[in-house]
Amino acid sequence: MTIALLAECPKHMEYGPCGGVELDGSCEVSPARCVFLDLPTVRWHGIERSVEPRAVDPVPEPVASAGAMRMRALLAIRPVLVADFPARALDAASIAECAGILSGRVDAVLAGDAGAARLQFPPSYRAHLIQSAGLAAWAGVNCRDRNRVALEGELAGLAHVGVAGVHCVTGDHTDTGGRPDAAPVFDLDSTETAALAHSAGHLVSVGESPATPPVERRPARLLEKMRAGAEVCFVNHAGGAGPVADFIDAAQQLDAAQQLGAAMMFIACVPIVIDHESAALLRTFTALVLPEGYLDRILAARDPFTEGISAAVELGREMLQIHGVRGINLSGGAAPGREAWFSEALARISDELGTS
């Protein structure tokens, strides 16, 4: 079964489906139906497919990085506020500017590869620039552009930098991103990368999309990522607090029934829209499901910037009331040239949520 799946899935996933399944069940890369939808949830059985590790390459016991220990300690005492990092992808000055605005006002920034950027700094160097500015980085790594060796190198670099966490994603296909001229790699997928990140001593997070097919099996898929080493789930946009609460409850019940022995921590994503450009960027997210009227309310306002902040604070407060939610992710991005302005909106939202 695994060989057939790897052959048919455009991302060569073993532990699919990814979050890129369209609402009608089609693959984000092609109009064909996602190959995983009609198959049972793939159980975690390890990262090695056909080649056994050599005796000279033992897998070390995980040694927690300093950044992971700090973030785990913070998660244990209060909800955390994480913001998507809006800086320009290949601009150290923009990274420093945005980090300066957000430093001391959010607990960490989720800094992954920018899907539309043709060229960008690698994750470990980007994280180094962010943390050098006094801001904790929650680094995103994807499998689209890196094979296993490159991923292991980045994870080692991120451990040396001392990032707060590592967010593992399979990644967008090059055919749907900014580099159709580049060959996609997908040597591993997000679940396998989570296992590598755990072995490297990181606090590991993954994403899950409750509104994306197969909806009823998303909690089970999350548990397989948990078996691989994930501790935190960023819950993608699912239509508001109600659907997020239902998903978390289902995952927790399944976790209790299977007695995994470790509770998953959930960080709920809150969409940030402050102008038409940030709304357009949000609409590029695959199978995006927002609360009814959310975008219309903001874009119809006389001052979308202020209204967007108010809407995000209201939704963020609702999310924080959900049992199991340990933090909020302010999710979205800025139009070119408005990165600092968008950072200020993120900081103001965090300020208000932090005093709730």
Disulfide bonds with the S-S distance in Angstrom:
none
